[in-house]
Amino acid sequence: MARRTQIWLIFLAPVLLVGGLYAAGRIIPSAQPIPDYVLRIALPEAGKPVDLPQVYGPNDTSRPLLVIDPGHGGKDPGASNGGYREKDLVLALATALRDRLVQQGGIRVALTRSDDKFLVLEERFEIARRLDADLFLSIHADSTAEGSAASGASIYTLSSEASSEASARFAARENSADMVNGVVLGGQSDDVNAILVELSQRRVQQDSSEFAGLIVREGAGVLTFHPQPRRSAALVVLRAPDVPSILYEAGYINNPMDAERLASAEGRSRFADTMARAVRVYFARQAGN
């Protein structure tokens, strides 16, 4: 019995010692510094709107507005290969296009990011909506599986199935709170709102497809396109129901020829010239309609 008591005391002694010190208000010094696991985040003031990017070009809101979205940024570098990072390449392309359009005049331009900043996908097209943009262009660079010889640019529009899903989400979210393409959703039934947004999205998809076709037409013989340049996919960044939107994959960053072309001054200039022509033709057609 005495032996069993001794064994219990061996296990209980540390617990009793710590408990006694705690009850006495004593602090046990530690040889190792105790890490601070508290993460402090500065939150914006309640109700304060998120800053919108600067709009370049004429100070006339009747002029069409293009919002250019350089993909990735900040903690998200995108695809990387051979010292090239997607977030850097696409920002340079976006800046070149912005400068070209501003230089030519007549069109307003904004960038979702003009530096190495991270934005979530929903923020990107929401910036275009809040600025009341007439066109949204997201720029990325693709990557391929190892050993693939794929090269050239691709142009994505939202797939029909994803378009319908996006319409339903927007109708539910914006019910009684907003408008789409000038149609006030407030005061309507959920079914009517869903129909209105669906019709709006169909028209937006038609305009998006038209712009994609103009890029291929204007870039023929100037830009290098993938053999199948026109594509559609369920891409979150294209899901604004009231802003025609495309995603331009400028090339394959792990294809050395594509990467060098995208990183060169000549490659950026060719891209800016071609895209600027496509944007101007698009807006001229919209004005005619």
matplotlib code that plots the C-alpha trace (Angstrom):
import matplotlib.pyplot as plt

x = [0.0, 2.8, 4.5, 1.3, 1.0, 4.6, 3.9, 0.8, 2.7, 5.3, 2.6, 0.6, 3.5, 4.0, 0.2, 0.0, 3.0, 1.6, -1.8, -0.4, 1.7, -1.4, -3.5, -0.8, -0.6, 3.0, 4.3, 6.5, 9.3, 9.8, 13.2, 11.7, 9.8, 6.1, 5.1, 2.3, -0.4, -2.7, -3.3, -4.3, -6.1, -7.0, -10.6, -12.1, -14.7, -18.2, -20.0, -16.9, -16.8, -13.8, -11.6, -12.1, -9.2, -8.4, -10.1, -7.8, -8.8, -11.4, -13.2, -16.6, -18.8, -20.5, -17.3, -17.1, -15.2, -12.9, -11.8, -8.7, -8.0, -4.4, -4.8, -3.3, -1.0, 0.4, 0.6, -0.7, 2.0, 0.0, 2.1, 5.8, 8.7, 12.2, 12.2, 8.9, 5.8, 2.4, 1.3, 4.2, 3.7, 0.0, 0.4, 2.8, 0.4, -2.5, -0.5, 0.7, -2.9, -4.1, -1.4, -2.1, -5.8, -5.3, -2.7, -5.2, -8.0, -11.8, -12.0, -11.8, -9.7, -9.2, -7.1, -8.4, -4.8, -1.9, 0.6, 1.4, -1.9, -4.0, -7.7, -10.2, -12.0, -15.3, -13.7, -12.4, -15.7, -17.4, -15.0, -16.2, -19.8, -19.3, -17.5, -20.4, -17.9, -19.0, -16.4, -14.3, -11.0, -9.2, -5.6, -3.8, -1.0, -1.6, 0.6, 0.7, 1.6, 5.3, 6.3, 3.4, 4.1, 1.0, 1.4, -0.5, -3.3, -6.8, -10.0, -12.6, -16.2, -18.5, -20.1, -23.9, -24.5, -22.3, -24.1, -27.5, -26.1, -24.6, -27.9, -29.7, -27.2, -27.3, -31.1, -31.2, -28.5, -29.6, -33.3, -34.8, -31.4, -30.0, -30.5, -29.1, -28.7, -30.9, -33.8, -34.7, -35.0, -36.6, -40.4, -40.5, -41.1, -38.1, -39.3, -39.5, -36.1, -34.6, -36.0, -34.8, -31.3, -31.3, -32.2, -29.6, -26.9, -27.9, -27.3, -24.1, -22.9, -23.6, -21.6, -18.8, -18.7, -18.6, -15.6, -13.8, -14.3, -12.9, -9.7, -9.2, -9.9, -7.7, -4.9, -4.7, -1.1, 0.0, -0.6, 0.1, -3.1, -3.8, -5.2, -8.5, -8.5, -12.2, -13.3, -15.9, -15.6, -17.3, -14.9, -15.9, -14.2, -16.6, -19.8, -21.0, -24.5, -24.4, -20.8, -19.6, -16.5, -13.7, -10.6, -7.6, -4.9, -1.9, 0.2, 1.8, 4.4, 6.2, 6.6, 9.9, 8.9, 5.6, 7.2, 9.9, 7.3, 5.1, 8.0, 9.4, 8.7, 7.8, 5.4, 3.6, 3.4, 1.8, -0.7, -1.6, -2.0, -4.2, -6.3, -6.8, -8.1, -10.5, -11.8, -12.4, -14.2, -16.4, -17.3, -18.0, -20.4, -22.1, -22.5, -24.1, -26.5]
y = [0.0, 2.4, 1.6, 2.4, 5.7, 6.7, 6.0, 8.3, 11.0, 10.9, 11.7, 14.1, 16.2, 18.4, 19.0, 19.9, 22.2, 24.1, 24.3, 25.7, 28.3, 29.4, 29.7, 31.8, 34.1, 33.2, 33.1, 30.4, 31.8, 30.1, 29.6, 30.0, 33.2, 32.7, 33.5, 36.0, 34.3, 37.3, 38.5, 42.1, 43.4, 47.0, 47.1, 50.0, 52.2, 50.8, 51.9, 53.5, 52.6, 50.8, 53.1, 52.8, 53.2, 56.3, 56.8, 58.1, 60.0, 62.7, 64.1, 63.4, 60.5, 60.3, 58.8, 55.0, 53.4, 50.4, 48.7, 46.6, 43.9, 42.6, 39.2, 37.9, 40.3, 40.5, 37.1, 35.5, 35.5, 33.4, 31.2, 31.4, 30.1, 31.1, 34.2, 35.5, 35.9, 36.2, 39.0, 41.2, 40.4, 41.1, 44.4, 45.6, 44.7, 46.4, 49.5, 49.6, 49.4, 52.0, 54.4, 53.8, 54.5, 57.6, 58.9, 58.4, 60.1, 59.7, 56.7, 56.5, 53.8, 52.4, 49.5, 47.3, 47.3, 49.5, 48.0, 44.6, 44.4, 41.3, 41.4, 38.5, 37.6, 39.1, 42.5, 42.7, 42.7, 44.6, 47.5, 47.5, 47.5, 50.3, 52.4, 51.8, 50.4, 49.8, 47.0, 44.8, 43.2, 40.7, 39.9, 36.7, 34.4, 30.7, 27.7, 24.2, 20.7, 19.9, 18.9, 20.6, 22.7, 24.9, 28.6, 31.7, 33.8, 32.6, 34.7, 33.5, 34.5, 33.2, 29.8, 29.8, 27.5, 29.6, 32.7, 31.4, 30.5, 34.0, 35.5, 33.6, 34.6, 38.3, 38.3, 36.9, 39.2, 42.4, 42.0, 45.3, 46.9, 47.7, 47.9, 46.1, 47.8, 50.6, 48.3, 48.8, 45.4, 46.7, 46.2, 43.2, 39.6, 37.2, 35.5, 38.8, 39.9, 36.6, 37.0, 40.6, 39.7, 36.7, 38.9, 41.4, 38.7, 37.4, 40.8, 41.2, 37.8, 38.8, 42.0, 40.1, 37.6, 40.5, 42.1, 38.7, 38.4, 41.9, 41.0, 38.0, 40.1, 43.0, 40.7, 38.6, 38.7, 40.8, 38.7, 35.0, 33.2, 29.6, 27.5, 27.6, 31.2, 31.5, 29.7, 29.8, 28.7, 29.2, 32.0, 33.9, 37.1, 37.3, 37.0, 40.6, 40.6, 44.1, 44.6, 42.9, 41.0, 38.9, 37.2, 37.4, 34.7, 36.5, 33.3, 30.5, 31.7, 28.3, 28.5, 30.4, 32.1, 33.3, 34.5, 36.4, 38.0, 39.1, 40.5, 42.5, 46.2, 45.2, 42.5, 45.0, 47.5, 45.0, 44.0, 47.6, 48.6, 45.6, 45.8, 49.5, 49.1, 46.4, 48.5, 51.5, 49.5, 47.9, 51.3, 52.8, 49.9, 50.3, 54.0, 53.3, 50.9]
z = [0.0, 0.9, -2.4, -4.3, -2.4, -3.4, -7.0, -6.9, -5.2, -8.0, -10.6, -8.5, -7.1, -10.2, -10.4, -6.8, -7.1, -10.1, -8.4, -5.2, -7.1, -9.1, -5.9, -4.3, -7.4, -8.2, -11.8, -13.0, -15.2, -18.6, -20.2, -23.6, -24.7, -25.1, -28.7, -29.3, -31.4, -31.4, -35.0, -35.2, -38.3, -38.9, -40.1, -42.0, -40.4, -40.5, -43.6, -45.1, -48.9, -50.3, -52.4, -56.1, -58.6, -60.5, -63.8, -66.5, -69.7, -70.4, -67.5, -69.1, -67.8, -71.2, -72.6, -72.5, -69.6, -69.9, -66.7, -67.1, -64.6, -64.3, -62.8, -59.5, -57.5, -54.0, -52.3, -55.4, -58.1, -60.6, -62.9, -62.7, -64.8, -65.7, -63.6, -65.0, -62.8, -64.2, -61.9, -63.2, -66.9, -66.9, -65.0, -67.6, -70.4, -68.6, -68.0, -71.7, -72.9, -70.4, -71.6, -75.2, -74.9, -72.8, -75.3, -78.1, -76.2, -76.1, -73.8, -70.0, -68.5, -64.9, -63.6, -60.8, -59.5, -60.6, -58.2, -56.6, -54.6, -54.0, -54.9, -54.5, -57.7, -56.6, -55.9, -59.4, -61.3, -58.5, -59.1, -62.7, -61.6, -59.0, -61.6, -64.0, -66.6, -70.2, -70.7, -68.5, -69.6, -67.3, -68.4, -67.5, -68.7, -69.0, -68.2, -69.6, -68.4, -68.6, -72.1, -73.8, -76.9, -76.5, -77.2, -78.1, -76.7, -75.8, -75.2, -72.7, -72.2, -69.6, -70.5, -70.9, -68.0, -65.7, -67.0, -65.9, -62.5, -62.1, -63.1, -60.4, -57.8, -58.7, -58.8, -55.2, -53.9, -55.5, -55.0, -53.8, -53.5, -56.9, -60.6, -63.6, -67.0, -65.7, -64.7, -61.0, -59.3, -56.1, -55.8, -58.1, -57.2, -57.0, -60.2, -62.1, -60.9, -62.0, -65.5, -65.7, -64.7, -67.1, -70.0, -69.0, -68.9, -72.3, -73.8, -71.9, -73.2, -76.8, -76.3, -74.7, -77.6, -80.1, -78.3, -78.2, -82.0, -82.6, -80.7, -82.9, -86.0, -85.1, -83.8, -87.0, -88.2, -85.3, -82.2, -81.8, -81.0, -79.9, -82.7, -80.9, -79.5, -78.6, -75.5, -72.7, -69.1, -65.7, -64.6, -61.5, -62.7, -65.7, -63.8, -63.6, -65.1, -66.5, -67.8, -71.0, -69.8, -71.3, -69.9, -72.2, -71.6, -73.2, -73.7, -71.9, -69.4, -69.4, -73.2, -73.6, -76.8, -75.3, -72.1, -73.9, -76.2, -73.3, -71.4, -74.3, -75.0, -78.6, -77.3, -75.0, -77.8, -80.2, -77.5, -76.7, -80.3, -81.1, -78.0, -78.3, -81.9, -80.7, -77.8, -80.1, -82.7, -80.0, -78.5, -81.9, -82.7, -79.3, -80.0, -83.4, -81.7]

ax = plt.figure().add_subplot(projection="3d")
ax.plot(x, y, z, "-o")
ax.set_aspect("equal")
plt.show()
